[in-house]
Amino acid sequence: MDKTQPHPLFKLATELGPLLVFFIANAKYHLFFATGAFMVAIVAAMIASYVVTRHVPIMALVTGAVVLVFGTLTLVLHDETFIKVKPTIIYGLFAAVLGGGLLFGRSFIAVMFDQMFNLTPQGWRILTMRWALFFAGMAILNEIVWRTQTTDFWVNFKVFGVTPLTMVFAIAQMPLTKRYHLEPVSLETSEAEAGDLRK
């Protein structure tokens, strides 16, 4: 089934919307209320994505599943540790998948980010390794922040620290994707080349 390409603002809203709900709910009420609101917002974002595009990115599905599991544990056990360690689990999982894929000669970065890249094999390997290291670093950073800082500081870091860091890192990869970009071969070109070989 063909995927409908949503407006960039819609994609931004479904990605950042739940985080803003989490931040506002925590500021107005408390972390446990914010956790419940975050879970609802995550599900709403996935439903909206499916309704508009008939597709939910794999990264959103994995993130949503972990949020629901650790959010439920947070609320049922009334222990904020679970929601705080949730980003560590997600980042660690992504780093393991990307790094493990490289060990077997596979690059899963396009699948994880739900984008169609067209890179040379070397470009795939470099880009995958960079994102694997980035996710590993973010997992470590999240552990340091939630274990050493207040809950409010951690929430602010999650919303206003992680998002800009990820965006800056993604933008920093643009020269790499341009350098190793592989131009698609059109059907006409392939047929022309085949004709030349037959001559």
Disulfide bonds with the S-S distance in Angstrom:
none
